[in-house]
Amino acid sequence: MNLPDLAIINFSEIPEGDIRRAIRNVNRQVSNDFLPIWGSGYYCKLHRRDAASPAADVDGGNQTQPEIIQSNPVQAEAAVFLVDRPHISSALSFCSMKTAEIPVAFVFTDLGDWTVTLSHEVLEMIVDSTLGFFLADEPYSA
């Protein structure tokens, strides 16, 4: 079964090798544990950072503006952006819809175990690809 692609794009300081290991683990979780029960899934792939434009910095380079990151085309059905610092106070992650109407999530790698948050966001995007936007006017943050 071919699954739709979910782009993982790194704007954080996490080394690429660590991200690749996390992606392998999430893909294994989706194919072994999630897909057999839910019947749907994504295949996560690390996309080059230049697949989206360089992030614009605010506060002297301490934060990344999500609007600038997600305004660029991504060649996948969904995307997760890894960024160091949250722009929403105390959030581990947040979900939104890209201007191209694909679901996106931001995982903030400076807070807690980012691999657990990545797994959570991928599974949540599979179950609710509309990200609850039919019910809420504001982004959902975990």
C-alpha positions, 0 to 999 in steps of 0.5 A: 500500500502506497501511503501519501507523503508527509514532509519533515522539514528541519529548521532546528539545530537537531542533527540530520542523523537524529531526525532520520532515526526519529522518522524511521521510528515514526514510520515503523509506528505508523505501519506496524501499530497504526495502519492495521487498526485505522486503515490510513497513514502517512509515509514521513520523509525528510525534505531538504530545508530549501524545500521551504524558504529560509526562515525569517528571524524575529527577536534577534534570531531567537524565533522562526516565523511560521507564516514565512515557513509555511507560505512556500510550496511543499511537495507532500500531502502534509508537512511537519516543520521542526523549529527550535523555539515556540512562538506560542507560549508553553506549546510543545507543538501546533497545527495549522493549514498551509495556504495550499490547504495541506495540514501542517504542524510545528514541533518545537525541539527546545521543549521536552522530547521532540521525538514524542511530540513528532510522533503525536503530531504525525498520528494526529494528522492521520486521524484528523487531517482537517486538524479540527478546523471545522470546530475552531477559529484558532490553531490547536496547540498541544 
